[in-house]
Amino acid sequence: MRNTVTDSKMQWRAEIKFERLVDPTIEFLLPFHAIDDVLPRNLVNAQSSGTRVPSEVEAEIERRLLGGIFSQAIGAGTV
């Protein structure tokens, strides 16, 4: 438990560190065409938040995302 500069009340807090923020109006972590074959239409066209992504879809998207990040790192000479 701890407080912050903007909230003096002692509370349980989760400290989250982001490695990268993405502005979807400018870029995505993966282009749509890279996941179009695995992503169900009902997720793309969802009219509400909280729609669950099937675990097999999540695993495949994560696999592709990690492959892309690793490829970028190799290209940048950071691996």
C-alpha atoms as one frame of an Amber mdcrd trajectory, in Angstrom:
protein
   0.000   0.000   0.000   1.164   3.487  -0.771   0.001   6.950  -1.691   0.970
   9.185  -4.584   1.683  12.850  -5.160  -1.830  13.350  -6.568  -3.654  11.023
  -4.117  -2.560  11.058  -0.482  -4.916   8.227   0.495  -3.122   4.937   1.209
  -4.348   2.346  -1.310  -3.226  -0.848  -2.991  -1.737   0.165  -6.317  -0.405
  -1.683  -9.315   2.667  -0.095 -10.811   2.617  -0.595 -14.554   5.516   0.119
 -16.877   4.811   0.481 -20.586   7.439  -0.400 -23.146   5.523   1.207 -25.986
   2.366   3.250 -26.422   0.553   3.170 -29.731  -1.679   5.827 -31.227  -4.124
   3.808 -33.372  -4.738   6.812 -35.601  -1.072   6.651 -36.648   0.157   3.078
 -36.226  -0.616  -0.364 -34.838   1.632  -3.003 -33.337   0.497  -5.323 -36.139
  -1.174  -4.260 -39.365  -4.683  -5.648 -39.805  -3.683  -7.778 -42.795  -1.205
  -9.620 -40.527  -4.013 -10.973 -38.305  -7.029 -10.875 -40.624  -6.902 -14.634
 -41.232  -7.118 -15.505 -37.522  -9.334 -12.695 -36.185 -13.088 -13.468 -36.186
 -15.377 -10.804 -37.719 -17.442 -10.587 -34.512 -14.361  -9.238 -32.723 -13.556
  -6.732 -35.454 -17.137  -5.452 -35.562 -17.857  -5.637 -31.807 -20.270  -2.913
 -30.713 -19.219  -3.027 -27.067 -16.155  -3.465 -24.913 -15.422  -6.545 -22.854
 -15.782  -9.006 -25.722 -13.640 -12.016 -24.907 -10.990 -13.125 -27.364 -10.778
 -16.932 -27.679  -7.537 -18.259 -26.187  -6.391 -19.824 -29.463  -6.844 -16.459
 -31.262  -5.017 -14.643 -28.468  -2.125 -17.116 -28.590  -1.750 -16.819 -32.371
  -1.858 -13.011 -32.347   0.706 -12.930 -29.540   2.930 -15.350 -31.479   2.784
 -13.081 -34.531   3.332  -9.947 -32.459   6.385 -11.377 -30.712   7.760 -12.580
 -34.037   7.376  -9.067 -35.452   9.002  -7.394 -32.453  11.898  -9.851 -32.580
  12.337  -9.228 -36.320  12.369  -5.454 -35.752  14.951  -5.810 -32.991  17.214
  -7.883 -35.230  16.850  -5.324 -38.017  17.750  -2.543 -35.589  20.720  -4.512
 -34.245  19.403  -4.557 -30.686  19.277  -8.325 -30.192
